[in-house]
Amino acid sequence: MSRMPQVTARELVRFLKSQGFVEDRQAGSHLTLWHAQRKISVTVPVHTGCEIGRGLAVRVLKDAGFSVEDYLRLR
């Protein structure tokens, strides 16, 4: 398994949008994205200028149905 690189919330949201997710709602600094066909929602903490921790990024990807390898291959 490859190691997850440091990513910002903007990079993670851009990847998820390219895979069919759309912005559903935002409450404070948490953006919720929705994939209508797969009926999956994921929440990404959006803090400007900060990177998301590797573990949290992996969890968001896993909840969205992707692995680290998928992210590295498709980004």
Backbone as a ProteinNet text record, in pm:
[ID]
protein_1_A
[PRIMARY]
MSRMPQVTARELVRFLKSQGFVEDRQAGSHLTLWHAQRKISVTVPVHTGCEIGRGLAVRVLKDAGFSVEDYLRLR
[TERTIARY]
84	0	88.1	55.4	130.6	95.7	189.2	165.7	88.9	-9.5	-90.8	-8	0.1	73.5	-6.4	60.1	-9.7	-93.7	-220.1	-309	-384.4	-424.4	-509.3	-654.6	-743.7	-886.4	-925.4	-866.6	-898.3	-863.3	-746.8	-706	-799.3	-836.8	-925.2	-1064.3	-1116.3	-1247.9	-1243.2	-1135.2	-1120.8	-1122.1	-1051.9	-1050.7	-1190.9	-1259.4	-1392.9	-1491.1	-1481.7	-1569.7	-1541.2	-1415	-1381.8	-1435.2	-1466.9	-1520.4	-1672.4	-1738.2	-1883.8	-1953.1	-1879.3	-1939.7	-1973.4	-2079.7	-2119	-2136.2	-2119	-2137.2	-2283.8	-2307.6	-2444.5	-2477	-2393.2	-2414.6	-2285	-2282.8	-2167.1	-2216.3	-2161.2	-2193.1	-2061.4	-2039.9	-1913.8	-1799.9	-1702.1	-1585.2	-1592.3	-1709.8	-1724.3	-1812.4	-1754.6	-1824	-1870.4	-1997.8	-2052.7	-2072.4	-2017.6	-2028.4	-2118	-2193.5	-2291.8	-2269.6	-2276.8	-2271	-2407.9	-2483.9	-2624.3	-2639.8	-2555.8	-2572.2	-2540.6	-2434.7	-2394.5	-2458.2	-2527.2	-2595.6	-2500	-2387.3	-2284.5	-2260.2	-2249	-2207.9	-2081.4	-1993	-1870.8	-1855	-1795.4	-1772.9	-1623.9	-1583.2	-1442.4	-1426.5	-1336.6	-1311.1	-1228.3	-1278.6	-1211.8	-1156.2	-1026.1	-957.4	-852.6	-867.2	-779.8	-634.9	-548	-404.9	-355	-441.8	-400.7	-412.9	-322.2	-330.5	-414.7	-479.3	-557.6	-461.3	-478.1	-394.1	-408	-300.7	-303.1	-412.6	-427.8	-529.5	-670.1	-696.6	-828.2	-853.2	-751.9	-766.1	-795.8	-726.8	-750.5	-892.7	-940.2	-1076.1	-1180.3	-1160.6	-1255.3	-1258.6	-1140.6	-1135.6	-1204.8	-1180.4	-1241.9	-1394.4	-1442.3	-1586.2	-1647.4	-1568.3	-1615.1	-1602.1	-1537.3	-1525.4	-1396.3	-1293	-1164.6	-1053.9	-946.9	-828.3	-720.9	-611.9	-500.3	-446	-438.6	-390.3	-481.4	-614	-708.2	-681.6	-661.9	-636.6	-509.5	-402	-274.1	-281.5	-358.7	-370.4	-460.4	-567.9	-668.4	-650.8	-567.4	-559.6	-495.2
-118.3	0	124	219.1	342.9	435.2	521.7	617.4	736.8	780.8	894.8	1022.3	1101.2	1227.7	1330.7	1434.5	1545	1615	1638.6	1707.1	1816.5	1917.8	2021.7	1984.3	2051.7	2026	2058	2162.6	2201.4	2089.4	2025.6	1916.5	1796.6	1765.1	1651.6	1676.4	1798.3	1832.5	1830.2	1880.4	1879.9	1736.3	1645.1	1505	1444.8	1467	1408.9	1463.7	1592.9	1650.7	1590.6	1562.5	1502.1	1359.6	1298	1162.3	1159.7	1274.7	1277.6	1330.7	1370.3	1428	1574	1622.6	1763.2	1819.4	1951.1	2015.1	2005.5	1956.1	1942.2	2057	2073.7	2180.6	2206.3	2319.8	2350.9	2407.4	2354.9	2403.7	2445.6	2574.6	2623.7	2587.7	2515.6	2479.8	2337.3	2274.6	2137.6	2136.4	2090	2082.7	1939	1921.7	1789.8	1775	1667	1635.7	1513.9	1509.7	1403.8	1343.3	1211.1	1139.8	1077.1	1129.2	1089.8	945.3	898.6	762.7	657.8	679.8	582.3	609.2	722.1	760.5	760	830.5	841.2	988.7	1022.7	1158.4	1150	1247.4	1257.3	1401.6	1420.1	1552.1	1578.2	1694	1732	1860.6	1862.2	1986.4	2080.3	2200.5	2296.4	2409.6	2403.8	2508.7	2567.6	2693.2	2757.9	2754.9	2711.3	2712.1	2594.3	2507.1	2392.1	2264.4	2173.6	2042.8	1950.3	1855.4	1755.3	1645.7	1594.8	1485.4	1364.2	1287.6	1170.9	1072.1	1046.1	950.5	996.7	1124.9	1179.1	1175	1207.5	1202.9	1060.5	961.9	822.1	781.9	826.3	794.1	854.8	979.5	1044.4	968.3	932.5	856.4	721	653.3	522.2	535.1	637.7	660.4	689.3	751.3	783	663.5	556.7	436.5	427.1	499.7	498.4	453.9	400.1	365.8	470.8	464.1	555.3	535.7	410.4	382.3	445	438.2	501.6	652	713.6	858.1	891.1	817.3	847.1	824.2	727	695.1	794.4	839.4	919.8	1070.3	1114.5	1258.6	1336.2
0	0	0	-85.2	-94.7	20.6	51.9	158.9	103.4	178.2	138.1	149.6	42.9	52.3	131.1	178.7	244.1	138.5	167	73.7	147.6	72	128.8	102.6	171.6	151.5	8.3	-49.6	-187.2	-284.6	-266.8	-354.8	-341.4	-217.7	-194.1	-252.1	-233.8	-288.5	-441	-500.6	-646.9	-699.8	-630.4	-671.6	-663.4	-551.9	-534.8	-638.6	-668.9	-770.9	-907.7	-936.5	-1066.2	-1077.5	-963.6	-962.6	-950.9	-965.4	-970.9	-846.9	-745.3	-625.8	-652	-590.2	-601.1	-460.1	-448.9	-318.2	-279.3	-158.7	-109	-14.1	87.1	184.5	259.4	330.7	412.6	544.2	653.6	786.7	852.1	860.9	915.2	823.1	876.7	795.9	741.3	747.3	698.1	573.3	462.6	335	312.4	282.1	254.6	104.8	51.3	-91.6	-108.6	-217	-240.9	-378.3	-386.8	-515.1	-535.4	-630.7	-648.5	-694.1	-785.9	-837.9	-732	-655.9	-554.5	-418.7	-405.1	-281.4	-161.6	-179.8	-76.9	-48.5	79.6	114.3	199	179.6	258.4	303.6	419.7	474.8	482.3	430.3	428.2	509.4	609.5	682.9	595.7	574.7	487.4	573.3	599.9	674.4	581.9	546.1	448.4	494.3	404.4	430.8	511.6	554.9	635.5	553.6	580	516	603.1	538.4	610.6	654.2	773.1	820.1	729.3	720.1	630.5	668.4	796	840.4	806.4	825.4	793.3	643.1	563.1	417.5	370.7	428.8	392.9	431.2	546.6	592.4	499.7	457.6	365.4	233.2	181.8	56.7	70.6	182.4	204.9	213.8	284.7	294	157.3	68.7	-65.9	-160.3	-114.7	-197.1	-275.6	-234.4	-303.9	-209.5	-267.8	-189.9	-218.3	-144.6	-167.6	-308.7	-353.5	-488.5	-594.7	-571.2	-662.9	-670.5	-556.1	-551.3	-627	-601.7	-666.8	-818.4	-860.7	-1003	-1075.8	-1012.9	-1080	-1063.1	-971.4	-946.6	-1056.6
[MASK]
+++++++++++++++++++++++++++++++++++++++++++++++++++++++++++++++++++++++++++

